[in-house]
Amino acid sequence: MKEMLKNTGILLAITVIAGFILGAVYQITKEPIALAKEAATMAAYKEVFADAADFSELEVDDEALASGGIIGSDIDTVLEALGSDGSLLGYVLVVTNHEGYGGDIQFSMGIANDGTTNGISILSIAETPGLGMEAENVLKPQYAGKNVAQFSVTKTGAVSDEQIDAISGATITSNAVTNGVNAGLYYFQNVLGGGTANE
C-alpha cells in the first residue's frame, strides 16, 4: 500500500512539473507564433493588393450571401485596402468555399474600386496532389487583372475574361475556387457598393 502511494505521489509530481514546463513553453512561444501568423496573413493581403499601404478591417455582413442565394461560401474577413494617403483603393476579402473535393478552400482576394480582381492568394487547401493541388499554379493566375461581374469554369479553353480554364481532372476544385471568387465579387458588388467597368 505504501509503495502504491509512493508511486502515485511520484506520478503526480511528474505530471505537475510537466504541466508547468508545458505552460512555460506555451507562454514563451505564444507571441512568436502569433507574430508569424500575423506576418503570413499580412503577406497574403499584400499579395492581392500590393499598392495598399495599410488595411482596415470592416464588420462582415454574415447574412449577405445567403440573402442573395449564394451558398457554399463564407466571407470570413473584409478589409479596406488603403493608400499611403489613407485613400480607399479597394478591398481584400478572405473567403472560404466548402465545396472542394478535399474539404474547405480558403483564400484572400483583392478587388480594386473599379471592380478589377487583383488576384487571389490561397491560404488553406487540401485537394488531391497532382490534381486539385494545382490550383496554385493553374487557377490562381487566371483571376488576376480581370474586371468581370462573375467568372465561369470551362473545360474547352477560355475565350473571354469571364472564363476560367479548369484544372485537368479537377473540375470540382476549379468550380469550388471559382464559386468562392464569385461569392467575393457578389459581396463587393452588393454589400460594399462596388461595380465593374463593364457596367
N, CA, C and O of each residue as an XYZ file, in Angstrom:
796
protein
N       0.831     -1.205      0.000
C       0.000      0.000      0.000
C       0.868      1.257      0.000
O       0.605      2.220     -0.722
N       1.936      1.217      0.854
C       2.840      2.357      0.914
C       3.535      2.570     -0.426
O       3.731      3.698     -0.878
N       3.908      1.429     -1.057
C       4.589      1.505     -2.362
C       3.669      2.148     -3.404
O       4.112      2.953     -4.223
N       2.372      1.778     -3.363
C       1.409      2.332     -4.316
C       1.237      3.834     -4.094
O       1.178      4.603     -5.054
N       1.155      4.254     -2.824
C       1.026      5.685     -2.520
C       2.273      6.447     -2.963
O       2.188      7.569     -3.461
N       3.432      5.817     -2.772
C       4.691      6.444     -3.182
C       4.722      6.644     -4.690
O       5.076      7.719     -5.176
N       4.343      5.585     -5.439
C       4.327      5.666     -6.911
C       3.311      6.701     -7.399
O       3.561      7.433     -8.357
N       2.161      6.747     -6.723
C       1.136      7.731     -7.088
C       1.668      9.148     -6.866
O       1.454     10.037     -7.690
N       2.356      9.344     -5.756
C       2.939     10.653     -5.453
C       3.974     11.061     -6.483
O       4.028     12.217     -6.901
N       4.803     10.094     -6.892
C       5.830     10.366     -7.907
C       5.170     10.756     -9.235
O       5.570     11.726     -9.879
N       4.153      9.983     -9.631
C       3.445     10.282    -10.887
C       2.780     11.649    -10.836
O       2.794     12.392    -11.817
N       2.203     11.976     -9.696
C       1.553     13.278     -9.533
C       2.576     14.401     -9.644
O       2.328     15.418    -10.292
N       3.722     14.208     -9.008
C       4.779     15.229     -9.064
C       5.274     15.431    -10.493
O       5.474     16.562    -10.938
N       5.470     14.308    -11.214
C       5.920     14.380    -12.612
C       4.896     15.117    -13.467
O       5.251     15.952    -14.300
N       3.620     14.799    -13.252
C       2.547     15.436    -14.017
C       2.510     16.933    -13.768
O       2.389     17.724    -14.703
N       2.616     17.320    -12.501
C       2.582     18.750    -12.148
C       3.776     19.479    -12.769
O       3.621     20.559    -13.340
N       4.962     18.885    -12.656
C       6.179     19.508    -13.216
C       6.058     19.626    -14.739
O       6.383     20.661    -15.320
N       5.587     18.548    -15.373
C       5.424     18.569    -16.835
C       4.416     19.641    -17.245
O       4.600     20.328    -18.249
N       3.347     19.776    -16.455
C       2.342     20.810    -16.737
C       2.931     22.202    -16.671
O       2.656     23.044    -17.525
N       3.751     22.444    -15.643
C       4.401     23.749    -15.511
C       5.344     24.014    -16.680
O       5.383     25.123    -17.213
N       6.105     22.991    -17.079
C       7.047     23.146    -18.198
C       6.295     23.445    -19.491
O       6.675     24.343    -20.243
N       5.222     22.684    -19.748
C       4.430     22.925    -20.962
C       3.823     24.327    -20.950
O       3.808     25.012    -21.973
N       3.330     24.742    -19.805
C       2.766     26.082    -19.673
C       3.802     27.155    -19.962
O       3.510     28.148    -20.629
N       5.025     26.951    -19.452
C       6.105     27.915    -19.676
C       6.491     27.969    -21.147
O       6.689     29.047    -21.707
N       6.598     26.796    -21.768
C       6.936     26.737    -23.197
C       5.859     27.438    -24.020
O       6.171     28.171    -24.959
N       4.597     27.213    -23.671
C       3.497     27.852    -24.395
C       3.593     29.375    -24.286
O       3.420     30.087    -25.276
N       3.868     29.865    -23.080
C       3.971     31.311    -22.880
C       5.133     31.898    -23.677
O       5.033     33.000    -24.216
N       6.226     31.161    -23.746
C       7.413     31.630    -24.474
C       7.154     31.661    -25.975
O       7.567     32.600    -26.655
N       6.468     30.634    -26.501
C       6.283     30.518    -27.954
C       5.011     31.181    -28.466
O       4.861     31.374    -29.672
N       4.083     31.536    -27.560
C       2.786     32.088    -27.982
C       2.952     33.354    -28.822
O       2.360     33.473    -29.895
N       3.749     34.288    -28.337
C       3.903     35.561    -29.046
C       4.618     35.401    -30.393
O       4.148     35.952    -31.388
N       5.747     34.660    -30.464
C       6.381     34.478    -31.783
C       5.462     33.781    -32.796
O       5.479     34.123    -33.979
N       4.664     32.813    -32.343
C       3.730     32.129    -33.252
C       2.678     33.108    -33.746
O       2.351     33.127    -34.933
N       2.146     33.925    -32.838
C       1.130     34.919    -33.223
C       1.709     35.931    -34.200
O       1.044     36.317    -35.161
N       2.950     36.365    -33.962
C       3.595     37.328    -34.860
C       3.841     36.720    -36.233
O       3.662     37.383    -37.255
N       4.254     35.451    -36.253
C       4.492     34.773    -37.535
C       3.193     34.616    -38.318
O       3.163     34.789    -39.537
N       2.125     34.285    -37.601
C       0.814     34.138    -38.251
C       0.336     35.477    -38.805
O      -0.193     35.551    -39.914
N       0.529     36.524    -38.023
C       0.128     37.862    -38.468
C       0.930     38.294    -39.690
O       0.380     38.902    -40.608
N       2.229     37.983    -39.711
C       3.085     38.330    -40.850
C       2.650     37.579    -42.101
O       2.629     38.147    -43.192
N       2.300     36.291    -41.945
C       1.844     35.493    -43.083
C       0.525     36.019    -43.628
O       0.319     36.069    -44.841
N      -0.369     36.413    -42.717
C      -1.658     36.965    -43.133
C      -1.462     38.277    -43.875
O      -2.083     38.503    -44.913
N      -0.598     39.144    -43.348
C      -0.330     40.429    -44.000
C       0.298     40.210    -45.375
O      -0.010     40.935    -46.321
N       1.174     39.214    -45.487
C       1.796     38.910    -46.784
C       0.738     38.476    -47.795
O       0.821     38.829    -48.971
N      -0.261     37.710    -47.339
C      -1.345     37.277    -48.226
C      -2.180     38.473    -48.676
O      -2.620     38.527    -49.824
N      -2.398     39.436    -47.772
C      -3.139     40.643    -48.145
C      -2.344     41.453    -49.160
O      -2.895     41.932    -50.152
N      -1.042     41.607    -48.909
C      -0.192     42.385    -49.812
C      -0.066     41.710    -51.176
O       0.086     42.385    -52.195
N      -0.129     40.377    -51.193
C      -0.029     39.665    -52.471
C      -1.195     40.023    -53.389
O      -1.023     40.120    -54.604
N      -2.379     40.219    -52.811
C      -3.554     40.513    -53.642
C      -3.852     42.005    -53.722
O      -4.742     42.423    -54.463
N      -3.109     42.813    -52.958
C      -3.275     44.267    -53.055
C      -1.939     44.931    -52.751
O      -1.761     45.542    -51.698
N      -0.998     44.802    -53.689
C       0.371     45.277    -53.494
C       0.451     46.785    -53.302
O       1.365     47.271    -52.635
N      -0.495     47.541    -53.877
C      -0.445     49.005    -53.787
C      -0.883     49.531    -52.421
O      -0.658     50.700    -52.108
N      -1.494     48.693    -51.622
C      -2.017     49.154    -50.326
C      -0.890     49.367    -49.327
O       0.032     48.558    -49.223
N      -0.981     50.476    -48.591
C      -0.012     50.752    -47.533
C      -0.502     50.234    -46.196
O       0.293     49.976    -45.292
N      -1.818     50.081    -46.069
C      -2.394     49.624    -44.810
C      -3.753     48.981    -45.087
O      -4.336     49.160    -46.156
N      -4.236     48.234    -44.108
C      -5.530     47.559    -44.231
C      -6.351     47.844    -42.977
O      -5.832     47.827    -41.861
N      -7.633     48.104    -43.178
C      -8.525     48.393    -42.060
C      -9.705     47.422    -42.113
O     -10.445     47.384    -43.096
N      -9.870     46.640    -41.045
C     -10.892     45.594    -41.043
C     -12.287     46.171    -40.841
O     -12.496     47.059    -40.014
N     -13.235     45.648    -41.615
C     -14.636     46.032    -41.526
C     -15.436     44.881    -40.925
O     -14.977     43.739    -40.906
N     -16.620     45.187    -40.439
C     -17.517     44.141    -39.944
C     -18.110     43.390    -41.122
O     -18.499     43.998    -42.120
N     -18.181     42.071    -41.010
C     -18.726     41.231    -42.087
C     -20.236     41.093    -41.919
O     -20.729     40.838    -40.820
N     -20.963     41.265    -43.020
C     -22.406     41.011    -43.031
C     -22.602     39.515    -43.294
O     -22.534     39.066    -44.438
N     -22.843     38.757    -42.238
C     -22.920     37.299    -42.344
C     -24.129     36.810    -43.140
O     -24.142     35.669    -43.604
N     -25.137     37.653    -43.301
C     -26.367     37.240    -43.989
C     -26.360     37.582    -45.472
O     -27.241     37.138    -46.208
N     -25.391     38.356    -45.919
C     -25.420     38.896    -47.278
C     -25.441     37.819    -48.367
O     -26.234     37.903    -49.305
N     -24.580     36.818    -48.245
C     -24.516     35.788    -49.294
C     -25.790     34.962    -49.324
O     -26.346     34.712    -50.393
N     -26.257     34.538    -48.153
C     -27.461     33.707    -48.084
C     -28.669     34.451    -48.636
O     -29.489     33.867    -49.344
N     -28.783     35.739    -48.316
C     -29.934     36.504    -48.795
C     -29.880     36.698    -50.306
O     -30.903     36.954    -50.942
N     -28.692     36.577    -50.874
C     -28.546     36.670    -52.333
C     -28.565     35.321    -53.017
O     -28.330     35.229    -54.222
N     -28.845     34.264    -52.251
C     -28.900     32.922    -52.831
C     -27.539     32.307    -53.092
O     -27.431     31.318    -53.818
N     -26.499     32.885    -52.507
C     -25.142     32.352    -52.672
C     -24.889     31.344    -51.562
O     -24.884     31.703    -50.385
N     -24.679     30.085    -51.929
C     -24.420     29.041    -50.937
C     -23.055     28.404    -51.197
O     -22.503     28.502    -52.293
N     -22.531     27.755    -50.174
C     -21.263     27.035    -50.330
C     -20.033     27.848    -50.011
O     -18.928     27.307    -49.987
N     -20.198     29.147    -49.762
C     -19.054     30.004    -49.451
C     -19.385     30.920    -48.291
O     -20.547     31.251    -48.054
N     -18.346     31.327    -47.569
C     -18.483     32.294    -46.487
C     -17.466     33.404    -46.691
O     -16.360     33.162    -47.176
N     -17.840     34.613    -46.321
C     -16.892     35.723    -46.261
C     -16.411     35.783    -44.818
O     -17.191     36.080    -43.912
N     -15.132     35.502    -44.601
C     -14.568     35.436    -43.254
C     -14.101     36.800    -42.752
O     -14.313     37.157    -41.594
N     -13.464     37.552    -43.643
C     -12.878     38.837    -43.272
C     -13.020     39.805    -44.443
O     -12.900     39.415    -45.604
N     -13.275     41.066    -44.124
C     -13.306     42.125    -45.139
C     -12.434     43.266    -44.642
O     -12.574     43.723    -43.507
N     -11.536     43.719    -45.504
C     -10.655     44.822    -45.141
C     -10.651     45.880    -46.239
O     -10.706     45.563    -47.427
N     -10.586     47.134    -45.824
C     -10.346     48.205    -46.776
C      -8.851     48.213    -47.084
O      -8.027     48.122    -46.174
N      -8.501     48.321    -48.361
C      -7.106     48.475    -48.768
C      -6.863     49.971    -48.938
O      -7.478     50.614    -49.788
N      -5.964     50.519    -48.126
C      -5.759     51.965    -48.077
C      -4.414     52.363    -48.660
O      -3.410     51.679    -48.462
N      -4.409     53.475    -49.380
C      -3.170     54.020    -49.915
C      -2.374     54.712    -48.831
O      -2.839     54.841    -47.699
N      -1.174     55.159    -49.171
C      -0.306     55.820    -48.180
C      -0.917     57.121    -47.669
O      -0.568     57.588    -46.584
N      -1.839     57.716    -48.454
C      -2.517     58.937    -48.027
C      -3.844     58.652    -47.335
O      -4.595     59.575    -47.020
N      -4.135     57.360    -47.097
C      -5.370     56.974    -46.426
C      -6.556     56.798    -47.352
O      -7.657     56.480    -46.902
N      -6.339     57.004    -48.655
C      -7.447     56.867    -49.618
C      -7.812     55.400    -49.815
O      -6.962     54.517    -49.696
N      -9.079     55.153    -50.115
C      -9.575     53.792    -50.323
C      -9.240     53.332    -51.738
O      -9.713     53.908    -52.718
N      -8.420     52.286    -51.833
C      -8.027     51.737    -53.134
C      -8.930     50.587    -53.555
O      -9.072     50.304    -54.745
N      -9.535     49.932    -52.585
C     -10.368     48.764    -52.862
C     -10.491     47.931    -51.598
O     -10.447     48.453    -50.484
N     -10.645     46.627    -51.791
C     -10.914     45.752    -50.649
C     -10.145     44.438    -50.761
O      -9.812     43.979    -51.854
N      -9.877     43.855    -49.612
C      -9.363     42.489    -49.527
C     -10.408     41.684    -48.776
O     -10.847     42.075    -47.694
N     -10.803     40.561    -49.352
C     -11.767     39.668    -48.710
C     -11.111     38.316    -48.482
O     -10.393     37.817    -49.348
N     -11.353     37.727    -47.328
C     -10.934     36.344    -47.073
C     -12.185     35.488    -47.201
O     -13.173     35.687    -46.495
N     -12.119     34.529    -48.121
C     -13.280     33.710    -48.472
C     -12.970     32.243    -48.195
O     -11.865     31.773    -48.465
N     -13.953     31.522    -47.655
C     -13.844     30.063    -47.522
C     -14.947     29.430    -48.338
O     -16.126     29.731    -48.153
N     -14.552     28.538    -49.255
C     -15.537     27.762    -50.008
C     -15.545     26.347    -49.444
O     -14.491     25.775    -49.166
N     -16.752     25.780    -49.276
C     -16.906     24.465    -48.644
C     -17.147     23.343    -49.652
O     -17.546     22.245    -49.265
N     -16.913     23.603    -50.934
C     -17.248     22.640    -51.981
C     -16.040     21.929    -52.580
O     -16.172     21.232    -53.586
N     -14.865     22.094    -51.976
C     -13.665     21.453    -52.500
C     -13.735     19.938    -52.386
O     -14.438     19.406    -51.527
N     -13.025     19.263    -53.229
C     -13.000     17.794    -53.214
C     -12.433     17.275    -51.895
O     -12.876     16.248    -51.381
N     -11.451     17.991    -51.356
C     -10.812     17.566    -50.111
C     -11.248     18.366    -48.900
O     -10.651     18.244    -47.830
N     -12.285     19.187    -49.053
C     -12.753     19.994    -47.921
C     -12.713     21.472    -48.240
O     -12.742     21.874    -49.403
N     -12.646     22.279    -47.188
C     -12.678     23.733    -47.352
C     -11.441     24.244    -48.086
O     -10.338     23.721    -47.932
N     -11.664     25.287    -48.893
C     -10.580     26.012    -49.554
C     -10.715     27.467    -49.125
O     -11.751     28.095    -49.346
N      -9.663     27.998    -48.511
C      -9.697     29.387    -48.059
C      -8.656     30.196    -48.815
O      -7.535     29.737    -49.030
N      -9.033     31.399    -49.216
C      -8.113     32.277    -49.933
C      -8.472     33.735    -49.662
O      -9.590     34.056    -49.258
N      -7.500     34.601    -49.894
C      -7.785     36.030    -49.878
C      -7.876     36.493    -51.323
O      -7.234     35.925    -52.206
N      -8.675     37.525    -51.559
C      -8.778     38.096    -52.900
C      -8.809     39.616    -52.791
O      -9.393     40.174    -51.862
N      -8.176     40.272    -53.749
C      -8.171     41.726    -53.784
C      -9.057     42.222    -54.905
O      -9.033     41.687    -56.013
N      -9.845     43.253    -54.610
C     -10.724     43.842    -55.620
C     -10.532     45.357    -55.571
O     -10.749     45.984    -54.533
N     -10.124     45.940    -56.698
C      -9.944     47.388    -56.785
C     -11.305     48.076    -56.829
O     -12.329     47.436    -57.070
N     -11.303     49.367    -56.595
C     -12.548     50.136    -56.569
C     -13.379     49.989    -57.844
O     -14.608     50.029    -57.793
N     -12.705     49.816    -58.996
C     -13.447     49.707    -60.255
C     -13.940     48.293    -60.532
O     -14.509     48.027    -61.590
N     -13.720     47.373    -59.570
C     -14.196     46.000    -59.725
C     -13.184     45.040    -60.303
O     -13.491     43.864    -60.496
N     -11.982     45.513    -60.586
C     -10.945     44.624    -61.119
C     -10.451     43.693    -60.021
O     -10.072     44.136    -58.937
N     -10.460     42.401    -60.317
C      -9.914     41.411    -59.380
C      -8.397     41.417    -59.514
O      -7.860     41.068    -60.565
N      -7.710     41.815    -58.447
C      -6.245     41.864    -58.480
C      -5.645     40.467    -58.508
O      -4.565     40.257    -59.059
N      -6.350     39.515    -57.913
C      -5.859     38.145    -57.848
C      -6.288     37.502    -56.548
O      -6.987     38.110    -55.737
N      -5.859     36.255    -56.357
C      -6.170     35.535    -55.128
C      -4.884     34.962    -54.536
O      -3.902     34.743    -55.245
N      -4.908     34.724    -53.236
C      -3.796     34.090    -52.539
C      -4.374     32.960    -51.696
O      -5.117     33.208    -50.747
N      -4.038     31.734    -52.037
C      -4.608     30.575    -51.352
C      -3.980     30.427    -49.965
O      -2.761     30.337    -49.822
N      -4.843     30.405    -48.955
C      -4.399     30.310    -47.559
C      -4.455     28.883    -47.028
O      -3.609     28.476    -46.232
N      -5.459     28.123    -47.475
C      -5.644     26.758    -46.972
C      -6.340     25.921    -48.032
O      -7.400     26.290    -48.537
N      -5.724     24.779    -48.365
C      -6.301     23.877    -49.374
C      -5.802     22.466    -49.110
O      -4.646     22.280    -48.732
N      -6.660     21.470    -49.304
C      -6.283     20.069    -49.061
C      -6.845     19.196    -50.166
O      -7.493     18.184    -49.901
N      -6.595     19.591    -51.406
C      -7.105     18.834    -52.543
C      -6.136     17.708    -52.927
O      -5.079     17.551    -52.316
N      -6.511     16.935    -53.938
C      -5.712     15.787    -54.357
C      -4.375     16.237    -54.950
O      -4.358     17.063    -55.862
N      -3.248     15.703    -54.442
C      -1.945     16.062    -55.014
C      -1.888     15.752    -56.506
O      -2.344     14.699    -56.953
N      -1.324     16.681    -57.265
C      -1.196     16.485    -58.708
C      -2.440     16.872    -59.486
O      -2.386     17.024    -60.706
N      -3.562     17.033    -58.793
C      -4.802     17.441    -59.467
C      -5.284     18.754    -58.851
O      -4.870     19.832    -59.277
N      -6.158     18.661    -57.849
C      -6.699     19.862    -57.228
C      -5.657     20.762    -56.599
O      -5.846     21.975    -56.509
N      -4.537     20.159    -56.157
C      -3.485     20.976    -55.554
C      -2.796     21.864    -56.589
O      -1.987     22.720    -56.233
N      -3.115     21.662    -57.870
C      -2.581     22.513    -58.926
C      -3.292     23.866    -58.986
O      -2.975     24.693    -59.841
N      -4.238     24.093    -58.096
C      -4.971     25.365    -58.074
C      -4.022     26.555    -57.994
O      -4.245     27.587    -58.626
N      -2.971     26.396    -57.214
C      -1.985     27.476    -57.051
C      -1.363     27.860    -58.393
O      -1.191     29.042    -58.690
N      -1.027     26.852    -59.200
C      -0.340     27.099    -60.468
C      -1.291     27.375    -61.631
O      -1.000     28.205    -62.492
N      -2.431     26.677    -61.652
C      -3.326     26.748    -62.822
C      -4.414     27.801    -62.652
O      -4.619     28.626    -63.542
N      -5.110     27.782    -61.524
C      -6.251     28.679    -61.345
C      -5.839     30.091    -60.928
O      -6.286     31.081    -61.507
N      -4.992     30.160    -59.931
C      -4.648     31.445    -59.307
C      -4.299     32.549    -60.316
O      -4.821     33.657    -60.191
N      -3.436     32.291    -61.311
C      -3.068     33.375    -62.236
C      -4.226     33.854    -63.114
O      -4.184     34.970    -63.630
N      -5.258     33.025    -63.291
C      -6.318     33.348    -64.241
C      -7.277     34.442    -63.767
O      -7.960     35.054    -64.589
N      -7.340     34.698    -62.458
C      -8.274     35.707    -61.948
C      -7.681     37.116    -61.964
O      -8.419     38.102    -61.947
N      -6.363     37.211    -61.995
C      -5.685     38.496    -61.829
C      -5.938     39.442    -63.000
O      -5.855     39.053    -64.165
N      -6.248     40.692    -62.661
C      -6.394     41.736    -63.669
C      -7.677     41.680    -64.478
O      -7.783     42.338    -65.513
N      -8.648     40.909    -64.025
C      -9.909     40.762    -64.764
C     -10.993     41.632    -64.123
O     -11.119     41.686    -62.899
N     -11.768     42.306    -64.963
C     -12.866     43.144    -64.483
C     -14.168     42.585    -65.035
O     -14.635     42.989    -66.100
N     -14.746     41.645    -64.288
C     -15.984     40.978    -64.713
C     -16.945     40.896    -63.528
O     -16.527     40.988    -62.373
N     -18.217     40.725    -63.817
C     -19.224     40.599    -62.760
C     -19.105     39.264    -62.061
O     -19.300     39.176    -60.849
N     -18.779     38.204    -62.827
C     -18.547     36.881    -62.257
C     -17.811     36.014    -63.258
O     -17.780     36.306    -64.454
N     -17.216     34.940    -62.749
C     -16.449     34.013    -63.577
C     -17.229     32.719    -63.785
O     -18.117     32.381    -63.002
N     -16.883     32.003    -64.851
C     -17.431     30.660    -65.081
C     -16.277     29.742    -65.471
O     -15.272     30.195    -66.019
N     -16.427     28.457    -65.188
C     -15.386     27.469    -65.472
C     -15.677     26.798    -66.805
O     -16.820     26.451    -67.102
N     -14.640     26.620    -67.599
C     -14.780     25.924    -68.873
C     -13.714     24.839    -68.980
O     -12.616     24.971    -68.440
N     -14.056     23.769    -69.684
C     -13.096     22.679    -69.930
C     -12.542     22.743    -71.348
O     -11.690     21.935    -71.720
N     -13.020     23.698    -72.138
C     -12.661     23.736    -73.567
C     -11.757     24.899    -73.927
O     -11.555     25.180    -75.108
N     -11.212     25.574    -72.939
C     -10.316     26.695    -73.204
C     -11.029     28.026    -73.085
O     -12.048     28.249    -73.737
N     -10.498     28.914    -72.253
C     -11.120     30.221    -72.027
C     -10.995     31.083    -73.273
O      -9.925     31.181    -73.874
N     -12.114     31.712    -73.655
C     -12.119     32.598    -74.822
C     -12.519     34.026    -74.435
O     -12.593     34.905    -75.293
N     -12.776     34.255    -73.144
C     -13.112     35.597    -72.662
C     -12.621     35.744    -71.232
O     -12.274     34.759    -70.581
N     -12.595     36.990    -70.746
C     -12.124     37.257    -69.384
C     -12.973     36.546    -68.339
O     -12.477     36.197    -67.267
N     -14.262     36.327    -68.647
C     -15.173     35.692    -67.688
C     -14.873     34.210    -67.476
O     -15.270     33.633    -66.464
N     -14.182     33.601    -68.419
C     -13.980     32.149    -68.369
C     -12.648     31.783    -67.716
O     -11.618     32.416    -67.944
N     -12.712     30.739    -66.898
C     -11.540     30.191    -66.210
C     -11.327     28.766    -66.699
O     -12.238     27.941    -66.640
N     -10.114     28.479    -67.183
C      -9.785     27.115    -67.622
C      -9.718     26.193    -66.418
O      -8.970     26.452    -65.475
N     -10.493     25.121    -66.444
C     -10.493     24.151    -65.350
C      -9.151     23.424    -65.283
O      -8.476     23.238    -66.295
N      -8.787     23.024    -64.084
C      -7.627     22.149    -63.911
C      -7.996     20.797    -64.505
O      -9.060     20.258    -64.201
N      -7.139     20.250    -65.340
C      -7.425     18.962    -65.955
C      -7.600     17.885    -64.890
O      -6.692     17.646    -64.093
N      -8.758     17.235    -64.873
C      -9.040     16.170    -63.921
C      -9.469     16.661    -62.555
O      -9.606     15.865    -61.625
N      -9.686     17.968    -62.418
C     -10.058     18.515    -61.098
C     -11.107     19.615    -61.259
O     -10.931     20.744    -60.803
N     -12.194     19.248    -61.918
C     -13.267     20.227    -62.145
C     -13.909     20.667    -60.828
O     -14.301     21.826    -60.689
N     -14.018     19.749    -59.859
C     -14.631     20.097    -58.576
C     -13.834     21.213    -57.897
O     -14.417     22.178    -57.402
N     -12.520     21.086    -57.874
C     -11.670     22.113    -57.281
C     -11.803     23.423    -58.047
O     -11.906     24.493    -57.448
N     -11.799     23.332    -59.374
C     -11.911     24.530    -60.218
C     -13.217     25.260    -59.935
O     -13.238     26.485    -59.817
N     -14.302     24.507    -59.828
C     -15.602     25.116    -59.541
C     -15.639     25.702    -58.130
O     -16.201     26.776    -57.914
N     -15.036     24.992    -57.167
C     -15.046     25.462    -55.778
C     -14.339     26.806    -55.649
O     -14.870     27.734    -55.040
N     -13.142     26.911    -56.222
C     -12.387     28.164    -56.135
C     -13.136     29.277    -56.868
O     -13.246     30.394    -56.362
N     -13.645     28.969    -58.052
C     -14.359     29.987    -58.839
C     -15.642     30.421    -58.146
O     -15.979     31.605    -58.158
N     -16.359     29.482    -57.543
C     -17.561     29.849    -56.791
C     -17.218     30.754    -55.610
O     -17.959     31.683    -55.292
N     -16.093     30.472    -54.970
C     -15.644     31.321    -53.871
C     -15.301     32.724    -54.346
O     -15.662     33.708    -53.700
N     -14.604     32.820    -55.475
C     -14.270     34.131    -56.050
C     -15.559     34.881    -56.412
O     -15.682     36.078    -56.152
N     -16.514     34.167    -57.014
C     -17.789     34.798    -57.362
C     -18.547     35.283    -56.126
O     -19.218     36.315    -56.167
N     -18.436     34.535    -55.027
C     -19.062     34.968    -53.772
C     -18.428     36.280    -53.307
O     -19.124     37.189    -52.856
N     -17.102     36.368    -53.422
C     -16.406     37.603    -53.067
C     -16.828     38.764    -53.951
O     -17.022     39.878    -53.463
N     -16.972     38.514    -55.247
C     -17.421     39.558    -56.174
C     -18.851     40.001    -55.851
O     -19.165     41.191    -55.901
N     -19.704     39.045    -55.524
C     -21.087     39.371    -55.159
C     -21.100     40.273    -53.927
O     -21.835     41.259    -53.880
N     -20.288     39.933    -52.936
C     -20.229     40.720    -51.707
C     -19.736     42.139    -52.018
O     -20.276     43.122    -51.511
N     -18.715     42.223    -52.851
C     -18.174     43.525    -53.245
C     -19.249     44.365    -53.935
O     -19.415     45.546    -53.632
N     -19.972     43.747    -54.860
C     -20.959     44.483    -55.655
C     -22.208     44.857    -54.851
O     -22.783     45.924    -55.065
N     -22.628     43.992    -53.935
C     -23.918     44.183    -53.277
C     -23.847     44.683    -51.837
O     -24.826     45.221    -51.319
N     -22.704     44.510    -51.194
C     -22.568     44.987    -49.813
C     -21.631     46.186    -49.738
O     -21.899     47.155    -49.028
N     -20.547     46.108    -50.470
C     -19.548     47.188    -50.420
C     -19.840     48.277    -51.434
O     -19.164     49.305    -51.452
N     -20.843     48.063    -52.280
C     -21.256     49.107    -53.224
C     -20.364     49.249    -54.428
O     -20.355     50.296    -55.076
N     -19.603     48.200    -54.743
C     -18.714     48.269    -55.899
C     -19.413     47.887    -57.179
O     -20.569     47.463    -57.168
N     -18.723     48.034    -58.263
C     -19.266     47.657    -59.574
C     -18.134     47.217    -60.473
O     -17.006     47.040    -60.012
N     -18.416     47.040    -61.737
C     -17.401     46.669    -62.706
C     -17.349     47.728    -63.786
O     -18.318     48.452    -64.016
N     -16.204     47.808    -64.447
C     -16.038     48.792    -65.517
C     -16.933     48.477    -66.702
O     -17.193     49.340    -67.539
N     -17.409     47.220    -66.771
C     -18.230     46.793    -67.910
C     -19.710     47.167    -67.750
O     -20.497     46.976    -68.678
N     -20.091     47.694    -66.586
C     -21.490     48.025    -66.357
C     -21.890     49.265    -67.127
O     -23.042     49.693    -67.052
